[in-house]
Amino acid sequence: MSEPKITVETIAAAEQLLGLAYTERERAKMLDDLEGQIASARVRRVVPLANSVPMAMRFDPRLPGFAMPQRANSLRLSSGADALP
C-alpha cells in the first residue's frame, strides 16, 4: 500500500483544521521537513513498546558512565553556615 504524498494542498487543508494560515512560500518550505518527520515517526512506530513501559519523565542526553570534568577553578559553595545579620 502506497502512502499519500504530502503536497502544498495537503498543508493548506490542514491549516483550515488547525486555524492557521501560511503563505504558498512557507508551505513549499515545509514539504521536505514534513516528509522527513513523517518518515521518522513511521520508524519509531515499528519499535514495540508495551503499555507497561512508563513515559519518559526527563531527558538526559549524557551517555552511560559520562561524568562532567572537574576543573580547579569551578565554583564551590561554602559548607559552613554563617550567622545571619
PDB file of N, CA, C and O in Angstrom:
ATOM      1  N   MET A   1       0.838  -1.180   0.000  1.00  0.00           N
ATOM      2  CA  MET A   1       0.000   0.000   0.000  1.00  0.00           C
ATOM      3  C   MET A   1       0.883   1.243   0.000  1.00  0.00           C
ATOM      4  O   MET A   1       1.781   1.374   0.832  1.00  0.00           O
ATOM      5  N   SER A   2       0.634   2.122  -0.902  1.00  0.00           N
ATOM      6  CA  SER A   2       1.423   3.342  -1.051  1.00  0.00           C
ATOM      7  C   SER A   2       0.858   4.439  -0.151  1.00  0.00           C
ATOM      8  O   SER A   2      -0.355   4.628  -0.061  1.00  0.00           O
ATOM      9  N   GLU A   3       1.759   5.149   0.507  1.00  0.00           N
ATOM     10  CA  GLU A   3       1.359   6.238   1.393  1.00  0.00           C
ATOM     11  C   GLU A   3       1.101   7.490   0.559  1.00  0.00           C
ATOM     12  O   GLU A   3       1.825   7.742  -0.404  1.00  0.00           O
ATOM     13  N   PRO A   4       0.081   8.279   0.909  1.00  0.00           N
ATOM     14  CA  PRO A   4      -0.175   9.513   0.157  1.00  0.00           C
ATOM     15  C   PRO A   4       0.970  10.497   0.331  1.00  0.00           C
ATOM     16  O   PRO A   4       1.559  10.594   1.407  1.00  0.00           O
ATOM     17  N   LYS A   5       1.278  11.219  -0.725  1.00  0.00           N
ATOM     18  CA  LYS A   5       2.355  12.203  -0.693  1.00  0.00           C
ATOM     19  C   LYS A   5       1.831  13.523  -0.134  1.00  0.00           C
ATOM     20  O   LYS A   5       0.724  13.956  -0.456  1.00  0.00           O
ATOM     21  N   ILE A   6       2.637  14.142   0.698  1.00  0.00           N
ATOM     22  CA  ILE A   6       2.287  15.461   1.246  1.00  0.00           C
ATOM     23  C   ILE A   6       2.504  16.502   0.154  1.00  0.00           C
ATOM     24  O   ILE A   6       3.542  16.514  -0.508  1.00  0.00           O
ATOM     25  N   THR A   7       1.535  17.358  -0.025  1.00  0.00           N
ATOM     26  CA  THR A   7       1.619  18.425  -1.023  1.00  0.00           C
ATOM     27  C   THR A   7       1.290  19.757  -0.351  1.00  0.00           C
ATOM     28  O   THR A   7       0.858  19.792   0.801  1.00  0.00           O
ATOM     29  N   VAL A   8       1.499  20.845  -1.079  1.00  0.00           N
ATOM     30  CA  VAL A   8       1.129  22.150  -0.530  1.00  0.00           C
ATOM     31  C   VAL A   8      -0.381  22.228  -0.315  1.00  0.00           C
ATOM     32  O   VAL A   8      -0.849  22.942   0.572  1.00  0.00           O
ATOM     33  N   GLU A   9      -1.138  21.498  -1.122  1.00  0.00           N
ATOM     34  CA  GLU A   9      -2.591  21.458  -0.948  1.00  0.00           C
ATOM     35  C   GLU A   9      -2.965  20.736   0.344  1.00  0.00           C
ATOM     36  O   GLU A   9      -3.909  21.127   1.030  1.00  0.00           O
ATOM     37  N   THR A  10      -2.214  19.676   0.674  1.00  0.00           N
ATOM     38  CA  THR A  10      -2.450  18.946   1.921  1.00  0.00           C
ATOM     39  C   THR A  10      -2.206  19.870   3.111  1.00  0.00           C
ATOM     40  O   THR A  10      -2.980  19.887   4.069  1.00  0.00           O
ATOM     41  N   ILE A  11      -1.129  20.630   3.037  1.00  0.00           N
ATOM     42  CA  ILE A  11      -0.800  21.563   4.122  1.00  0.00           C
ATOM     43  C   ILE A  11      -1.891  22.621   4.242  1.00  0.00           C
ATOM     44  O   ILE A  11      -2.298  22.963   5.352  1.00  0.00           O
ATOM     45  N   ALA A  12      -2.369  23.142   3.118  1.00  0.00           N
ATOM     46  CA  ALA A  12      -3.425  24.162   3.135  1.00  0.00           C
ATOM     47  C   ALA A  12      -4.694  23.600   3.767  1.00  0.00           C
ATOM     48  O   ALA A  12      -5.374  24.311   4.507  1.00  0.00           O
ATOM     49  N   ALA A  13      -5.026  22.345   3.493  1.00  0.00           N
ATOM     50  CA  ALA A  13      -6.210  21.728   4.089  1.00  0.00           C
ATOM     51  C   ALA A  13      -6.029  21.570   5.597  1.00  0.00           C
ATOM     52  O   ALA A  13      -6.968  21.784   6.364  1.00  0.00           O
ATOM     53  N   ALA A  14      -4.830  21.197   6.018  1.00  0.00           N
ATOM     54  CA  ALA A  14      -4.557  21.045   7.449  1.00  0.00           C
ATOM     55  C   ALA A  14      -4.643  22.397   8.157  1.00  0.00           C
ATOM     56  O   ALA A  14      -5.061  22.461   9.314  1.00  0.00           O
ATOM     57  N   GLU A  15      -4.261  23.456   7.490  1.00  0.00           N
ATOM     58  CA  GLU A  15      -4.349  24.798   8.074  1.00  0.00           C
ATOM     59  C   GLU A  15      -5.785  25.114   8.471  1.00  0.00           C
ATOM     60  O   GLU A  15      -6.026  25.699   9.527  1.00  0.00           O
ATOM     61  N   GLN A  16      -6.731  24.732   7.633  1.00  0.00           N
ATOM     62  CA  GLN A  16      -8.144  25.006   7.925  1.00  0.00           C
ATOM     63  C   GLN A  16      -8.579  24.279   9.192  1.00  0.00           C
ATOM     64  O   GLN A  16      -9.339  24.824   9.993  1.00  0.00           O
ATOM     65  N   LEU A  17      -8.099  23.050   9.376  1.00  0.00           N
ATOM     66  CA  LEU A  17      -8.461  22.285  10.570  1.00  0.00           C
ATOM     67  C   LEU A  17      -7.848  22.877  11.830  1.00  0.00           C
ATOM     68  O   LEU A  17      -8.452  22.834  12.902  1.00  0.00           O
ATOM     69  N   LEU A  18      -6.642  23.432  11.696  1.00  0.00           N
ATOM     70  CA  LEU A  18      -5.909  23.932  12.853  1.00  0.00           C
ATOM     71  C   LEU A  18      -6.071  25.432  13.085  1.00  0.00           C
ATOM     72  O   LEU A  18      -5.563  25.962  14.073  1.00  0.00           O
ATOM     73  N   GLY A  19      -6.762  26.111  12.200  1.00  0.00           N
ATOM     74  CA  GLY A  19      -6.942  27.550  12.350  1.00  0.00           C
ATOM     75  C   GLY A  19      -5.671  28.333  12.088  1.00  0.00           C
ATOM     76  O   GLY A  19      -5.435  29.362  12.720  1.00  0.00           O
ATOM     77  N   LEU A  20      -4.842  27.853  11.150  1.00  0.00           N
ATOM     78  CA  LEU A  20      -3.583  28.505  10.798  1.00  0.00           C
ATOM     79  C   LEU A  20      -3.654  29.049   9.385  1.00  0.00           C
ATOM     80  O   LEU A  20      -4.559  28.698   8.628  1.00  0.00           O
ATOM     81  N   ALA A  21      -2.709  29.904   9.023  1.00  0.00           N
ATOM     82  CA  ALA A  21      -2.636  30.427   7.662  1.00  0.00           C
ATOM     83  C   ALA A  21      -1.177  30.653   7.292  1.00  0.00           C
ATOM     84  O   ALA A  21      -0.490  31.473   7.901  1.00  0.00           O
ATOM     85  N   TYR A  22      -0.712  29.918   6.289  1.00  0.00           N
ATOM     86  CA  TYR A  22       0.650  30.066   5.787  1.00  0.00           C
ATOM     87  C   TYR A  22       0.591  30.591   4.360  1.00  0.00           C
ATOM     88  O   TYR A  22      -0.426  30.468   3.677  1.00  0.00           O
ATOM     89  N   THR A  23       1.704  31.183   3.921  1.00  0.00           N
ATOM     90  CA  THR A  23       1.805  31.620   2.526  1.00  0.00           C
ATOM     91  C   THR A  23       2.213  30.422   1.671  1.00  0.00           C
ATOM     92  O   THR A  23       2.641  29.394   2.195  1.00  0.00           O
ATOM     93  N   GLU A  24       2.080  30.561   0.376  1.00  0.00           N
ATOM     94  CA  GLU A  24       2.496  29.498  -0.548  1.00  0.00           C
ATOM     95  C   GLU A  24       3.984  29.190  -0.360  1.00  0.00           C
ATOM     96  O   GLU A  24       4.401  28.032  -0.396  1.00  0.00           O
ATOM     97  N   ARG A  25       4.765  30.233  -0.161  1.00  0.00           N
ATOM     98  CA  ARG A  25       6.214  30.054   0.018  1.00  0.00           C
ATOM     99  C   ARG A  25       6.516  29.262   1.296  1.00  0.00           C
ATOM    100  O   ARG A  25       7.375  28.380   1.295  1.00  0.00           O
ATOM    101  N   GLU A  26       5.808  29.580   2.385  1.00  0.00           N
ATOM    102  CA  GLU A  26       6.003  28.859   3.637  1.00  0.00           C
ATOM    103  C   GLU A  26       5.613  27.385   3.488  1.00  0.00           C
ATOM    104  O   GLU A  26       6.309  26.504   3.992  1.00  0.00           O
ATOM    105  N   ARG A  27       4.513  27.122   2.803  1.00  0.00           N
ATOM    106  CA  ARG A  27       4.081  25.730   2.575  1.00  0.00           C
ATOM    107  C   ARG A  27       5.128  24.962   1.783  1.00  0.00           C
ATOM    108  O   ARG A  27       5.423  23.808   2.091  1.00  0.00           O
ATOM    109  N   ALA A  28       5.689  25.603   0.762  1.00  0.00           N
ATOM    110  CA  ALA A  28       6.701  24.936  -0.066  1.00  0.00           C
ATOM    111  C   ALA A  28       7.934  24.594   0.769  1.00  0.00           C
ATOM    112  O   ALA A  28       8.532  23.534   0.586  1.00  0.00           O
ATOM    113  N   LYS A  29       8.311  25.478   1.675  1.00  0.00           N
ATOM    114  CA  LYS A  29       9.474  25.222   2.540  1.00  0.00           C
ATOM    115  C   LYS A  29       9.213  24.074   3.507  1.00  0.00           C
ATOM    116  O   LYS A  29      10.148  23.383   3.913  1.00  0.00           O
ATOM    117  N   MET A  30       7.955  23.863   3.881  1.00  0.00           N
ATOM    118  CA  MET A  30       7.602  22.818   4.841  1.00  0.00           C
ATOM    119  C   MET A  30       7.663  21.412   4.256  1.00  0.00           C
ATOM    120  O   MET A  30       7.836  20.449   5.002  1.00  0.00           O
ATOM    121  N   LEU A  31       7.527  21.273   2.958  1.00  0.00           N
ATOM    122  CA  LEU A  31       7.364  19.951   2.347  1.00  0.00           C
ATOM    123  C   LEU A  31       8.444  18.949   2.742  1.00  0.00           C
ATOM    124  O   LEU A  31       8.123  17.866   3.230  1.00  0.00           O
ATOM    125  N   ASP A  32       9.707  19.285   2.542  1.00  0.00           N
ATOM    126  CA  ASP A  32      10.783  18.338   2.855  1.00  0.00           C
ATOM    127  C   ASP A  32      10.818  17.996   4.340  1.00  0.00           C
ATOM    128  O   ASP A  32      10.998  16.838   4.716  1.00  0.00           O
ATOM    129  N   ASP A  33      10.644  19.010   5.175  1.00  0.00           N
ATOM    130  CA  ASP A  33      10.703  18.771   6.613  1.00  0.00           C
ATOM    131  C   ASP A  33       9.559  17.872   7.071  1.00  0.00           C
ATOM    132  O   ASP A  33       9.773  16.960   7.870  1.00  0.00           O
ATOM    133  N   LEU A  34       8.358  18.116   6.579  1.00  0.00           N
ATOM    134  CA  LEU A  34       7.215  17.292   6.978  1.00  0.00           C
ATOM    135  C   LEU A  34       7.394  15.846   6.541  1.00  0.00           C
ATOM    136  O   LEU A  34       7.096  14.926   7.303  1.00  0.00           O
ATOM    137  N   GLU A  35       7.876  15.638   5.330  1.00  0.00           N
ATOM    138  CA  GLU A  35       8.095  14.269   4.856  1.00  0.00           C
ATOM    139  C   GLU A  35       9.136  13.562   5.712  1.00  0.00           C
ATOM    140  O   GLU A  35       8.997  12.372   5.996  1.00  0.00           O
ATOM    141  N   GLY A  36      10.182  14.281   6.129  1.00  0.00           N
ATOM    142  CA  GLY A  36      11.195  13.699   7.000  1.00  0.00           C
ATOM    143  C   GLY A  36      10.642  13.366   8.374  1.00  0.00           C
ATOM    144  O   GLY A  36      10.975  12.324   8.938  1.00  0.00           O
ATOM    145  N   GLN A  37       9.806  14.232   8.917  1.00  0.00           N
ATOM    146  CA  GLN A  37       9.212  13.980  10.230  1.00  0.00           C
ATOM    147  C   GLN A  37       8.256  12.790  10.184  1.00  0.00           C
ATOM    148  O   GLN A  37       8.215  11.987  11.116  1.00  0.00           O
ATOM    149  N   ILE A  38       7.492  12.677   9.106  1.00  0.00           N
ATOM    150  CA  ILE A  38       6.579  11.546   8.963  1.00  0.00           C
ATOM    151  C   ILE A  38       7.358  10.249   8.835  1.00  0.00           C
ATOM    152  O   ILE A  38       6.986   9.242   9.437  1.00  0.00           O
ATOM    153  N   ALA A  39       8.436  10.258   8.058  1.00  0.00           N
ATOM    154  CA  ALA A  39       9.271   9.055   7.912  1.00  0.00           C
ATOM    155  C   ALA A  39       9.865   8.659   9.258  1.00  0.00           C
ATOM    156  O   ALA A  39       9.915   7.472   9.583  1.00  0.00           O
ATOM    157  N   SER A  40      10.312   9.625  10.041  1.00  0.00           N
ATOM    158  CA  SER A  40      10.881   9.356  11.359  1.00  0.00           C
ATOM    159  C   SER A  40       9.827   8.763  12.300  1.00  0.00           C
ATOM    160  O   SER A  40      10.124   7.844  13.064  1.00  0.00           O
ATOM    161  N   ALA A  41       8.616   9.280  12.245  1.00  0.00           N
ATOM    162  CA  ALA A  41       7.534   8.758  13.091  1.00  0.00           C
ATOM    163  C   ALA A  41       7.205   7.323  12.706  1.00  0.00           C
ATOM    164  O   ALA A  41       6.936   6.497  13.578  1.00  0.00           O
ATOM    165  N   ARG A  42       7.224   7.017  11.424  1.00  0.00           N
ATOM    166  CA  ARG A  42       6.947   5.633  10.991  1.00  0.00           C
ATOM    167  C   ARG A  42       7.996   4.669  11.519  1.00  0.00           C
ATOM    168  O   ARG A  42       7.668   3.550  11.915  1.00  0.00           O
ATOM    169  N   VAL A  43       9.253   5.091  11.530  1.00  0.00           N
ATOM    170  CA  VAL A  43      10.326   4.242  12.054  1.00  0.00           C
ATOM    171  C   VAL A  43      10.120   4.007  13.547  1.00  0.00           C
ATOM    172  O   VAL A  43      10.294   2.886  14.026  1.00  0.00           O
ATOM    173  N   ARG A  44       9.748   5.059  14.291  1.00  0.00           N
ATOM    174  CA  ARG A  44       9.530   4.911  15.738  1.00  0.00           C
ATOM    175  C   ARG A  44       8.355   3.992  16.048  1.00  0.00           C
ATOM    176  O   ARG A  44       8.383   3.261  17.038  1.00  0.00           O
ATOM    177  N   ARG A  45       7.328   4.024  15.210  1.00  0.00           N
ATOM    178  CA  ARG A  45       6.144   3.197  15.467  1.00  0.00           C
ATOM    179  C   ARG A  45       6.419   1.708  15.324  1.00  0.00           C
ATOM    180  O   ARG A  45       5.654   0.886  15.828  1.00  0.00           O
ATOM    181  N   VAL A  46       7.495   1.355  14.650  1.00  0.00           N
ATOM    182  CA  VAL A  46       7.842  -0.061  14.465  1.00  0.00           C
ATOM    183  C   VAL A  46       8.397  -0.658  15.763  1.00  0.00           C
ATOM    184  O   VAL A  46       8.307  -1.867  15.976  1.00  0.00           O
ATOM    185  N   VAL A  47       8.964   0.176  16.620  1.00  0.00           N
ATOM    186  CA  VAL A  47       9.553  -0.294  17.876  1.00  0.00           C
ATOM    187  C   VAL A  47       8.436  -0.723  18.821  1.00  0.00           C
ATOM    188  O   VAL A  47       7.568   0.080  19.165  1.00  0.00           O
ATOM    189  N   PRO A  48       8.455  -2.010  19.249  1.00  0.00           N
ATOM    190  CA  PRO A  48       7.393  -2.458  20.155  1.00  0.00           C
ATOM    191  C   PRO A  48       7.557  -1.801  21.531  1.00  0.00           C
ATOM    192  O   PRO A  48       8.650  -1.784  22.097  1.00  0.00           O
ATOM    193  N   LEU A  49       6.483  -1.276  22.041  1.00  0.00           N
ATOM    194  CA  LEU A  49       6.506  -0.600  23.325  1.00  0.00           C
ATOM    195  C   LEU A  49       5.235  -0.990  24.080  1.00  0.00           C
ATOM    196  O   LEU A  49       4.137  -0.547  23.744  1.00  0.00           O
ATOM    197  N   ALA A  50       5.405  -1.815  25.093  1.00  0.00           N
ATOM    198  CA  ALA A  50       4.252  -2.299  25.863  1.00  0.00           C
ATOM    199  C   ALA A  50       3.640  -1.170  26.674  1.00  0.00           C
ATOM    200  O   ALA A  50       4.316  -0.196  27.006  1.00  0.00           O
ATOM    201  N   ASN A  51       2.361  -1.302  26.993  1.00  0.00           N
ATOM    202  CA  ASN A  51       1.691  -0.296  27.814  1.00  0.00           C
ATOM    203  C   ASN A  51       2.275  -0.225  29.216  1.00  0.00           C
ATOM    204  O   ASN A  51       2.084   0.769  29.917  1.00  0.00           O
ATOM    205  N   SER A  52       2.984  -1.266  29.632  1.00  0.00           N
ATOM    206  CA  SER A  52       3.580  -1.271  30.972  1.00  0.00           C
ATOM    207  C   SER A  52       4.849  -0.416  31.046  1.00  0.00           C
ATOM    208  O   SER A  52       5.339  -0.147  32.142  1.00  0.00           O
ATOM    209  N   VAL A  53       5.382   0.012  29.913  1.00  0.00           N
ATOM    210  CA  VAL A  53       6.575   0.860  29.896  1.00  0.00           C
ATOM    211  C   VAL A  53       6.155   2.290  30.203  1.00  0.00           C
ATOM    212  O   VAL A  53       5.337   2.859  29.481  1.00  0.00           O
ATOM    213  N   PRO A  54       6.704   2.885  31.269  1.00  0.00           N
ATOM    214  CA  PRO A  54       6.282   4.244  31.629  1.00  0.00           C
ATOM    215  C   PRO A  54       6.821   5.283  30.646  1.00  0.00           C
ATOM    216  O   PRO A  54       7.786   5.040  29.922  1.00  0.00           O
ATOM    217  N   MET A  55       6.172   6.444  30.644  1.00  0.00           N
ATOM    218  CA  MET A  55       6.627   7.565  29.818  1.00  0.00           C
ATOM    219  C   MET A  55       7.965   8.064  30.342  1.00  0.00           C
ATOM    220  O   MET A  55       8.293   7.896  31.516  1.00  0.00           O
ATOM    221  N   ALA A  56       8.722   8.673  29.458  1.00  0.00           N
ATOM    222  CA  ALA A  56       9.975   9.297  29.885  1.00  0.00           C
ATOM    223  C   ALA A  56       9.626  10.518  30.730  1.00  0.00           C
ATOM    224  O   ALA A  56       8.805  11.343  30.330  1.00  0.00           O
ATOM    225  N   MET A  57      10.246  10.628  31.889  1.00  0.00           N
ATOM    226  CA  MET A  57       9.943  11.746  32.777  1.00  0.00           C
ATOM    227  C   MET A  57      10.983  12.852  32.680  1.00  0.00           C
ATOM    228  O   MET A  57      10.716  13.989  33.068  1.00  0.00           O
ATOM    229  N   ARG A  58      12.169  12.528  32.164  1.00  0.00           N
ATOM    230  CA  ARG A  58      13.187  13.552  31.996  1.00  0.00           C
ATOM    231  C   ARG A  58      14.078  13.177  30.829  1.00  0.00           C
ATOM    232  O   ARG A  58      14.179  12.009  30.453  1.00  0.00           O
ATOM    233  N   PHE A  59      14.719  14.181  30.266  1.00  0.00           N
ATOM    234  CA  PHE A  59      15.632  13.970  29.150  1.00  0.00           C
ATOM    235  C   PHE A  59      17.045  14.184  29.644  1.00  0.00           C
ATOM    236  O   PHE A  59      17.368  15.250  30.168  1.00  0.00           O
ATOM    237  N   ASP A  60      17.892  13.180  29.483  1.00  0.00           N
ATOM    238  CA  ASP A  60      19.290  13.287  29.884  1.00  0.00           C
ATOM    239  C   ASP A  60      20.138  12.772  28.719  1.00  0.00           C
ATOM    240  O   ASP A  60      20.241  11.560  28.531  1.00  0.00           O
ATOM    241  N   PRO A  61      20.743  13.661  27.938  1.00  0.00           N
ATOM    242  CA  PRO A  61      21.467  13.239  26.746  1.00  0.00           C
ATOM    243  C   PRO A  61      22.829  12.607  27.019  1.00  0.00           C
ATOM    244  O   PRO A  61      23.480  12.130  26.089  1.00  0.00           O
ATOM    245  N   ARG A  62      23.275  12.594  28.285  1.00  0.00           N
ATOM    246  CA  ARG A  62      24.601  12.038  28.584  1.00  0.00           C
ATOM    247  C   ARG A  62      24.613  10.534  28.382  1.00  0.00           C
ATOM    248  O   ARG A  62      23.650   9.844  28.714  1.00  0.00           O
ATOM    249  N   LEU A  63      25.708  10.034  27.837  1.00  0.00           N
ATOM    250  CA  LEU A  63      25.871   8.596  27.652  1.00  0.00           C
ATOM    251  C   LEU A  63      26.139   7.941  29.002  1.00  0.00           C
ATOM    252  O   LEU A  63      26.650   8.591  29.914  1.00  0.00           O
ATOM    253  N   PRO A  64      25.797   6.649  29.141  1.00  0.00           N
ATOM    254  CA  PRO A  64      26.064   5.964  30.406  1.00  0.00           C
ATOM    255  C   PRO A  64      27.547   6.043  30.765  1.00  0.00           C
ATOM    256  O   PRO A  64      28.414   5.855  29.911  1.00  0.00           O
ATOM    257  N   GLY A  65      27.824   6.322  32.038  1.00  0.00           N
ATOM    258  CA  GLY A  65      29.204   6.410  32.511  1.00  0.00           C
ATOM    259  C   GLY A  65      29.843   7.774  32.322  1.00  0.00           C
ATOM    260  O   GLY A  65      30.973   7.978  32.766  1.00  0.00           O
ATOM    261  N   PHE A  66      29.163   8.716  31.678  1.00  0.00           N
ATOM    262  CA  PHE A  66      29.739  10.040  31.453  1.00  0.00           C
ATOM    263  C   PHE A  66      29.729  10.835  32.755  1.00  0.00           C
ATOM    264  O   PHE A  66      28.726  10.857  33.469  1.00  0.00           O
ATOM    265  N   ALA A  67      30.834  11.478  33.058  1.00  0.00           N
ATOM    266  CA  ALA A  67      30.918  12.361  34.215  1.00  0.00           C
ATOM    267  C   ALA A  67      31.472  13.699  33.752  1.00  0.00           C
ATOM    268  O   ALA A  67      32.413  13.745  32.959  1.00  0.00           O
ATOM    269  N   MET A  68      30.895  14.781  34.243  1.00  0.00           N
ATOM    270  CA  MET A  68      31.382  16.104  33.875  1.00  0.00           C
ATOM    271  C   MET A  68      32.798  16.278  34.410  1.00  0.00           C
ATOM    272  O   MET A  68      33.068  15.927  35.559  1.00  0.00           O
ATOM    273  N   PRO A  69      33.698  16.810  33.604  1.00  0.00           N
ATOM    274  CA  PRO A  69      35.068  17.018  34.074  1.00  0.00           C
ATOM    275  C   PRO A  69      35.111  18.050  35.195  1.00  0.00           C
ATOM    276  O   PRO A  69      34.395  19.051  35.165  1.00  0.00           O
ATOM    277  N   GLN A  70      35.958  17.791  36.176  1.00  0.00           N
ATOM    278  CA  GLN A  70      36.114  18.725  37.295  1.00  0.00           C
ATOM    279  C   GLN A  70      37.276  19.666  36.987  1.00  0.00           C
ATOM    280  O   GLN A  70      38.339  19.230  36.546  1.00  0.00           O
ATOM    281  N   ARG A  71      37.065  20.936  37.219  1.00  0.00           N
ATOM    282  CA  ARG A  71      38.107  21.917  36.972  1.00  0.00           C
ATOM    283  C   ARG A  71      38.478  22.584  38.282  1.00  0.00           C
ATOM    284  O   ARG A  71      37.643  22.725  39.176  1.00  0.00           O
ATOM    285  N   ALA A  72      39.731  22.992  38.392  1.00  0.00           N
ATOM    286  CA  ALA A  72      40.223  23.611  39.626  1.00  0.00           C
ATOM    287  C   ALA A  72      39.530  24.935  39.912  1.00  0.00           C
ATOM    288  O   ALA A  72      39.375  25.298  41.078  1.00  0.00           O
ATOM    289  N   ASN A  73      39.114  25.658  38.897  1.00  0.00           N
ATOM    290  CA  ASN A  73      38.524  26.968  39.116  1.00  0.00           C
ATOM    291  C   ASN A  73      36.991  26.928  39.130  1.00  0.00           C
ATOM    292  O   ASN A  73      36.342  27.959  38.952  1.00  0.00           O
ATOM    293  N   SER A  74      36.421  25.751  39.339  1.00  0.00           N
ATOM    294  CA  SER A  74      34.966  25.669  39.370  1.00  0.00           C
ATOM    295  C   SER A  74      34.424  26.255  40.671  1.00  0.00           C
ATOM    296  O   SER A  74      35.118  26.259  41.687  1.00  0.00           O
ATOM    297  N   LEU A  75      33.221  26.736  40.643  1.00  0.00           N
ATOM    298  CA  LEU A  75      32.582  27.362  41.790  1.00  0.00           C
ATOM    299  C   LEU A  75      32.246  26.309  42.840  1.00  0.00           C
ATOM    300  O   LEU A  75      31.643  25.282  42.528  1.00  0.00           O
ATOM    301  N   ARG A  76      32.631  26.563  44.067  1.00  0.00           N
ATOM    302  CA  ARG A  76      32.298  25.662  45.169  1.00  0.00           C
ATOM    303  C   ARG A  76      31.660  26.496  46.264  1.00  0.00           C
ATOM    304  O   ARG A  76      32.198  27.523  46.677  1.00  0.00           O
ATOM    305  N   LEU A  77      30.514  26.041  46.724  1.00  0.00           N
ATOM    306  CA  LEU A  77      29.819  26.770  47.781  1.00  0.00           C
ATOM    307  C   LEU A  77      30.357  26.363  49.133  1.00  0.00           C
ATOM    308  O   LEU A  77      30.749  25.213  49.331  1.00  0.00           O
ATOM    309  N   SER A  78      30.377  27.293  50.059  1.00  0.00           N
ATOM    310  CA  SER A  78      30.869  27.035  51.401  1.00  0.00           C
ATOM    311  C   SER A  78      29.932  26.070  52.117  1.00  0.00           C
ATOM    312  O   SER A  78      28.712  26.184  52.002  1.00  0.00           O
ATOM    313  N   SER A  79      30.495  25.134  52.846  1.00  0.00           N
ATOM    314  CA  SER A  79      29.667  24.202  53.612  1.00  0.00           C
ATOM    315  C   SER A  79      29.348  24.766  55.001  1.00  0.00           C
ATOM    316  O   SER A  79      28.472  24.245  55.692  1.00  0.00           O
ATOM    317  N   GLY A  80      30.054  25.831  55.415  1.00  0.00           N
ATOM    318  CA  GLY A  80      29.823  26.426  56.737  1.00  0.00           C
ATOM    319  C   GLY A  80      28.589  27.301  56.726  1.00  0.00           C
ATOM    320  O   GLY A  80      28.250  27.903  55.707  1.00  0.00           O
ATOM    321  N   ALA A  81      27.920  27.368  57.860  1.00  0.00           N
ATOM    322  CA  ALA A  81      26.730  28.208  57.983  1.00  0.00           C
ATOM    323  C   ALA A  81      27.101  29.426  58.811  1.00  0.00           C
ATOM    324  O   ALA A  81      27.354  29.316  60.010  1.00  0.00           O
ATOM    325  N   ASP A  82      27.133  30.582  58.173  1.00  0.00           N
ATOM    326  CA  ASP A  82      27.435  31.826  58.874  1.00  0.00           C
ATOM    327  C   ASP A  82      26.166  32.365  59.528  1.00  0.00           C
ATOM    328  O   ASP A  82      25.058  32.130  59.044  1.00  0.00           O
ATOM    329  N   ALA A  83      26.341  33.092  60.638  1.00  0.00           N
ATOM    330  CA  ALA A  83      25.193  33.696  61.314  1.00  0.00           C
ATOM    331  C   ALA A  83      24.614  34.793  60.440  1.00  0.00           C
ATOM    332  O   ALA A  83      25.351  35.558  59.817  1.00  0.00           O
ATOM    333  N   LEU A  84      23.324  34.865  60.399  1.00  0.00           N
ATOM    334  CA  LEU A  84      22.647  35.905  59.624  1.00  0.00           C
ATOM    335  C   LEU A  84      22.649  37.201  60.417  1.00  0.00           C
ATOM    336  O   LEU A  84      22.612  37.158  61.647  1.00  0.00           O
ATOM    337  N   PRO A  85      22.690  38.363  59.752  1.00  0.00           N
ATOM    338  CA  PRO A  85      22.703  39.649  60.479  1.00  0.00           C
ATOM    339  C   PRO A  85      21.358  39.896  61.148  1.00  0.00           C
ATOM    340  O   PRO A  85      21.173  40.921  61.803  1.00  0.00           O
TER     341      PRO A  85
END
